[in-house]
Structure formats: structure tokens, C-alpha cells
Amino acid sequence: MNNSVRQGVYIFRGNTLVVPSDTADSRLQEEIPLQKAGELRGAAFESDRFEIDSVDGSGPIQGASVSLKAPLPQDWKAVPMRHAVNLMTSDGFMADGFGPVGRLLRAFHIAQWRKDSSFCGSCGSPNRDADTGELARQCPACGRLEFPRISPAVITIIINDKGEALLAHNKKFANRVYSLIAGFNEAGESLEATVAREIREEVGLEVRDIRYMRSQPWPFPNSLMLGFAARHAGGEIKPDGIEIEDARWFTRDDLPELPGRGSVARSLIGLWLEGKL
Ligand SMILES: [Zn+2]
């Protein structure tokens, strides 16, 4: 990464990434040069500015949130971040936090956290940036520190004794996509227990040999997706009808529509297709 790129800024507007209109899909993860970003001053560019460390040694990251109230100038566009992530990772799995995509995801996560931590969660006073040298907000009234929140969620590929994988259609999924069973970790629960509980609740199966495989930051708004594999241990498929509309065992040569290539779900399915699970 060269210096000119580091002199840039990521700009957000609500859940969207703000870029010049002529930005190609393949360049969405590039920081916008500060001089160019200056065109947004009239759109309340200064509504929130921040600079944070990268986590991969690639240098500081600058971010800004512009107001949802002010219209964007002509020649700028707002791309929904979920769509941007799909576009940026269309050629393969995005590993945890590397390169420009990782920088963008980190900036987006922090931009949202800054908005959500504007006020102290204990006494309601306006927070300010902590002066402790940490990435934290601090309440000037009661001293409460608030760090960026990361919410762990698990996603699991279940394999049966015939080598088939369980794929499920969630009501929230677009089209007829079939993916893996996923859910949030509950307070006081190990990740392995989350895996077993979500599978029991959503499709009525018991599993064994729960193994951690890989992870992916998922800042919508603050998840970390933890990918697991497990073996079917008992029970017949029984979709809960609430989240899961349909779930079936699939063979490698008879697949439904799969989730996007950048997702941890698709990556786990890929391991199974390659015979690695
Ligand atoms: Zn307080």
C-alpha cells in the first residue's frame, strides 16, 4: 500500500459507503484522497471524524460519517455496505481483517460504534473519546469507559454419515439460497454450546465432534462470525418454521443456490465440496 492511499479516508452515511460516482466495484475498498473528500464539506463531512490504528500493521485508518440529513453532492454515490462487501469478496473468502477490505470493515465497525456510544450507557451524559490511549469512549461525568462491542455469532456446517451436508433456507434469505445454521452466542454460553443449541432449535438435530474452522468480521453492526463444522449425531430434520423454512441433506453433485463467495458460510461449504470435511 503506498502513501497516497494512506492519506485517504473512508466515508460512511448511515449503512452506506460514500464514494465518487465513478468508483468501480473493484475499487470500493480504496480510501478516498483527502483532497477529493473535501468536496463533501457541505454534506456535513465533519459530523464525525476519527483516526484509529489498523490491526494488521498497515498504518492508521481515517474514517468519517456524513449526516444522513444533508444530500450528497452530484458525482458522489452511497453504496450499501452489505452490497459493497459482496462485490469486494466476489472472487473468494475474505479472511479475518487483512488488506484494504479489512481496513474498510474495521472503519465501518468503528463508525457505527461511535454513533451508538455517543452517550454514556450508565448515566446518559455525552461521551467523549477516552484520553487513556485506548480505543474507547469515556463518560466525563461518571468515568465509565466503553470499548468497541464485538458480538460473536456461530455458523456451522453439519455433515452426516453419508458425507452429505445440511443446508437450510432461512425466511430472511434472498431468492432460494440455502446456507448453514447460524446464531448468536448467549451470555454465559460457550461457543460449542451455542452451536449445539442453535442446531437443536432450528432443525431439531443433535451434533457431535464440534470443531472450530475459521472466522470473519461481519460489522452489521458488530458481529464476528465463527465458523464451525460438526457431525450429525441423531435426530430427524425438523425446521423450526420461524427462521428456517426448509432444511435438507445435500450431496456434492446436487446443490441448491449457495450464499455469496465472500461469506464464511460459502467458505465452509467449499471445504466440504473439496472433500476436506
Ligand atoms: Zn456516565
Boltz pocket constraint, residues with backbone or C-beta under 6 A from the ligand:
constraints:
  - pocket:
      binder: B
      contacts: [[A, 120], [A, 121], [A, 122], [A, 123], [A, 124], [A, 125], [A, 139], [A, 140], [A, 141], [A, 142], [A, 143], [A, 144]]
      max_distance: 6.0
